Amino acid sequence: MAQIFHPSFNTLSKVSIFGAVFFLGAAVWGWDRALRAPYSTQVDVPREQPVPFSHKHHVAGLGIDCRYCHTSVEESAFAGIPPTKTCMGCHSLVWEDAPLLEPVRESYRTDLPIEWTRVHDLPDYTYFNHSIHLVKGIGCTTCHGQVDEMPLMWKANTLDMGWCLECHRNPEAFVRPREEVFSVDWDPASLTTDERRALVAEYEIESLDNCSVCHR
Protein backbone atom coordinates (compact mmCIF):
# COMPACT_ATOMS: atom_id res chain seq x y z
CA MET A 1 0.00 0.00 0.00
CA ALA A 2 1.39 3.38 -0.97
CA GLN A 3 2.34 5.77 1.81
CA ILE A 4 -0.33 8.47 2.15
CA PHE A 5 1.63 11.08 4.09
CA HIS A 6 5.13 12.27 3.33
CA PRO A 7 7.70 11.39 6.06
CA SER A 8 8.10 15.08 6.86
CA PHE A 9 4.62 14.97 8.42
CA ASN A 10 6.14 13.09 11.38
CA THR A 11 8.35 16.08 12.15
CA LEU A 12 5.47 18.48 11.53
CA SER A 13 3.25 16.56 13.95
CA LYS A 14 5.88 16.61 16.69
CA VAL A 15 6.47 20.32 16.22
CA SER A 16 2.71 20.99 16.28
CA ILE A 17 2.21 19.03 19.50
CA PHE A 18 5.18 20.75 21.18
CA GLY A 19 3.97 24.14 19.96
CA ALA A 20 0.46 23.51 21.29
CA VAL A 21 1.78 22.51 24.72
CA PHE A 22 4.10 25.52 24.78
CA PHE A 23 1.30 27.87 23.71
CA LEU A 24 -1.07 26.47 26.34
CA GLY A 25 1.58 26.86 29.05
CA ALA A 26 2.33 30.40 27.92
CA ALA A 27 -1.39 31.23 27.93
CA VAL A 28 -1.82 29.90 31.49
CA TRP A 29 1.26 31.84 32.63
CA GLY A 30 0.01 35.01 30.96
CA TRP A 31 -3.44 34.66 32.52
CA ASP A 32 -1.90 34.13 35.96
CA ARG A 33 0.30 37.22 35.55
CA ALA A 34 -2.70 39.25 34.41
CA LEU A 35 -4.67 38.23 37.51
CA ARG A 36 -1.76 39.28 39.72
CA ALA A 37 -1.07 42.57 37.96
CA PRO A 38 -1.94 45.85 39.74
CA TYR A 39 -4.67 46.47 37.15
CA SER A 40 -6.49 43.38 38.46
CA THR A 41 -5.52 43.41 42.13
CA GLN A 42 -5.48 47.21 42.52
CA VAL A 43 -2.40 46.83 44.77
CA ASP A 44 -0.47 50.10 45.10
CA VAL A 45 -3.08 51.91 42.99
CA PRO A 46 -4.46 55.00 44.80
CA ARG A 47 -8.25 55.16 44.61
CA GLU A 48 -9.99 58.39 43.77
CA GLN A 49 -12.53 59.48 46.37
CA PRO A 50 -15.33 62.09 46.55
CA VAL A 51 -13.14 63.85 49.12
CA PRO A 52 -9.36 63.27 48.97
CA PHE A 53 -9.04 62.05 52.54
CA SER A 54 -5.38 61.65 53.53
CA HIS A 55 -4.48 59.01 56.10
CA LYS A 56 -0.93 60.38 55.96
CA HIS A 57 -2.13 63.78 57.16
CA HIS A 58 -4.60 62.52 59.77
CA VAL A 59 -2.56 59.61 61.15
CA ALA A 60 1.09 60.63 60.75
CA GLY A 61 0.54 64.38 60.82
CA LEU A 62 -2.15 64.73 63.48
CA GLY A 63 -1.66 61.45 65.36
CA ILE A 64 -5.33 60.40 65.18
CA ASP A 65 -5.87 56.82 66.35
CA CYS A 66 -7.57 54.34 63.98
CA ARG A 67 -10.42 53.84 66.46
CA TYR A 68 -11.43 57.50 66.42
CA CYS A 69 -12.91 56.99 62.94
CA HIS A 70 -13.28 53.21 62.75
CA THR A 71 -15.26 52.94 65.96
CA SER A 72 -16.59 49.39 65.58
CA VAL A 73 -13.33 47.66 64.70
CA GLU A 74 -12.77 46.15 68.16
CA GLU A 75 -16.25 44.69 68.61
CA SER A 76 -17.47 43.98 65.11
CA ALA A 77 -16.61 42.09 61.95
CA PHE A 78 -16.48 45.46 60.20
CA ALA A 79 -14.15 48.36 60.88
CA GLY A 80 -16.89 50.77 59.83
CA ILE A 81 -16.82 53.92 57.72
CA PRO A 82 -17.08 57.01 59.94
CA PRO A 83 -20.30 59.02 59.64
CA THR A 84 -20.05 62.58 58.40
CA LYS A 85 -20.63 63.94 61.91
CA THR A 86 -17.27 62.44 62.91
CA CYS A 87 -15.57 64.49 60.21
CA MET A 88 -17.51 67.59 61.18
CA GLY A 89 -16.45 67.19 64.81
CA CYS A 90 -13.19 68.75 63.65
CA HIS A 91 -14.07 70.42 60.38
CA SER A 92 -16.82 72.59 61.80
CA LEU A 93 -13.86 74.47 63.34
CA VAL A 94 -10.88 73.53 61.15
CA TRP A 95 -10.94 74.26 57.40
CA GLU A 96 -14.64 74.97 57.87
CA ASP A 97 -14.87 76.95 54.61
CA ALA A 98 -12.43 74.97 52.47
CA PRO A 99 -13.94 74.27 49.00
CA LEU A 100 -12.29 70.85 49.09
CA LEU A 101 -14.55 69.85 51.98
CA GLU A 102 -17.84 71.05 50.49
CA PRO A 103 -19.01 67.42 49.88
CA VAL A 104 -18.55 66.81 53.61
CA ARG A 105 -20.58 69.87 54.56
CA GLU A 106 -23.25 68.97 51.99
CA SER A 107 -23.49 65.47 53.44
CA TYR A 108 -23.87 66.93 56.92
CA ARG A 109 -26.58 69.38 55.82
CA THR A 110 -28.61 66.83 53.87
CA ASP A 111 -27.95 63.83 56.14
CA LEU A 112 -26.94 61.82 53.07
CA PRO A 113 -23.79 59.70 53.42
CA ILE A 114 -20.75 60.33 51.27
CA GLU A 115 -20.37 57.62 48.64
CA TRP A 116 -16.80 56.56 49.31
CA THR A 117 -15.04 54.24 46.88
CA ARG A 118 -14.40 50.89 48.52
CA VAL A 119 -10.68 50.07 48.66
CA HIS A 120 -10.68 46.73 50.50
CA ASP A 121 -13.61 44.72 49.18
CA LEU A 122 -13.61 40.99 49.86
CA PRO A 123 -15.88 38.70 47.81
CA ASP A 124 -19.30 37.98 49.28
CA TYR A 125 -18.35 34.32 49.78
CA THR A 126 -15.47 35.28 52.10
CA TYR A 127 -16.04 35.88 55.81
CA PHE A 128 -13.63 38.16 57.65
CA ASN A 129 -13.92 39.46 61.20
CA HIS A 130 -11.80 42.45 62.23
CA SER A 131 -12.33 42.06 65.97
CA ILE A 132 -11.00 38.51 66.28
CA HIS A 133 -7.84 39.40 64.36
CA LEU A 134 -7.16 42.30 66.73
CA VAL A 135 -7.72 40.07 69.75
CA LYS A 136 -5.24 37.58 68.31
CA GLY A 137 -2.57 40.28 67.93
CA ILE A 138 -2.76 41.04 64.21
CA GLY A 139 -2.14 44.73 63.57
CA CYS A 140 -3.94 47.06 61.19
CA THR A 141 -0.83 47.61 59.07
CA THR A 142 -0.36 43.86 58.57
CA CYS A 143 -3.28 43.90 56.15
CA HIS A 144 -3.72 47.56 55.26
CA GLY A 145 -0.06 48.53 54.96
CA GLN A 146 1.50 51.76 56.15
CA VAL A 147 -1.61 53.91 56.00
CA ASP A 148 0.35 56.69 57.68
CA GLU A 149 2.25 57.07 54.40
CA MET A 150 -0.81 57.14 52.11
CA PRO A 151 -2.04 60.55 50.90
CA LEU A 152 -4.81 58.58 49.19
CA MET A 153 -5.74 55.08 50.28
CA TRP A 154 -4.63 52.07 48.26
CA LYS A 155 -4.44 48.32 48.77
CA ALA A 156 -1.06 47.27 50.12
CA ASN A 157 -1.78 43.55 49.71
CA THR A 158 -3.85 41.43 47.33
CA LEU A 159 -6.02 39.98 50.13
CA ASP A 160 -6.40 36.87 47.98
CA MET A 161 -6.67 33.41 49.53
CA GLY A 162 -2.99 32.54 49.14
CA TRP A 163 -2.00 35.74 50.92
CA CYS A 164 -4.38 35.09 53.83
CA LEU A 165 -3.16 31.50 54.17
CA GLU A 166 0.41 32.72 54.68
CA CYS A 167 -0.70 34.12 58.03
CA HIS A 168 -3.16 31.35 58.90
CA ARG A 169 -0.49 28.69 58.39
CA ASN A 170 2.36 30.64 60.00
CA PRO A 171 0.81 33.06 62.54
CA GLU A 172 4.03 33.53 64.53
CA ALA A 173 5.47 35.47 61.58
CA PHE A 174 2.77 38.15 61.88
CA VAL A 175 1.63 38.29 65.51
CA ARG A 176 2.42 41.30 67.68
CA PRO A 177 1.54 42.34 71.27
CA ARG A 178 -2.11 43.33 71.60
CA GLU A 179 -1.17 46.79 72.83
CA GLU A 180 0.61 47.37 69.51
CA VAL A 181 -2.13 46.33 67.07
CA PHE A 182 -3.06 49.96 66.32
CA SER A 183 0.54 51.17 66.16
CA VAL A 184 1.66 52.20 62.67
CA ASP A 185 5.33 52.35 63.59
CA TRP A 186 5.70 49.04 65.43
CA ASP A 187 8.84 47.20 64.33
CA PRO A 188 8.40 43.43 63.72
CA ALA A 189 12.12 42.99 64.41
CA SER A 190 11.51 43.99 68.04
CA LEU A 191 10.38 40.41 68.80
CA THR A 192 12.47 37.28 68.68
CA THR A 193 11.15 34.05 67.21
CA ASP A 194 10.68 32.61 70.69
CA GLU A 195 8.76 35.70 71.81
CA ARG A 196 6.48 35.38 68.80
CA ARG A 197 5.81 31.75 69.57
CA ALA A 198 5.06 32.68 73.16
CA LEU A 199 2.44 35.20 71.97
CA VAL A 200 0.87 32.60 69.70
CA ALA A 201 0.53 30.29 72.72
CA GLU A 202 -0.69 33.09 75.02
CA TYR A 203 -3.33 34.29 72.56
CA GLU A 204 -4.35 30.68 71.78
CA ILE A 205 -3.83 31.17 68.06
CA GLU A 206 -4.42 28.07 65.98
CA SER A 207 -3.06 27.40 62.52
CA LEU A 208 -6.40 27.46 60.72
CA ASP A 209 -6.50 26.62 57.02
CA ASN A 210 -9.80 24.75 56.81
CA CYS A 211 -12.06 26.10 54.07
CA SER A 212 -15.00 26.62 56.45
CA VAL A 213 -13.00 29.14 58.53
CA CYS A 214 -13.43 31.83 55.87
CA HIS A 215 -16.04 30.34 53.52
CA ARG A 216 -19.30 29.83 55.40
Secondary structure, DSSP 8 states (H G I E B T S, - for coil): ---SS-THHHHHHHHHHHHHHHHHHHHHHHHHHHHHSHHHH-BT-----SS---HIIIIIIT---HHHH-TTTTTSSS-----HHHHHHHHTTSSTT-GGGHHHHHHHHHT-------SS---TT----HHHHHHTT--HHHHH--GGG-SS--BSS---HHHHHHHHH-GGGT---GGGTT-SS--GGGS-HHHHHHHHHHTT------HHHH--
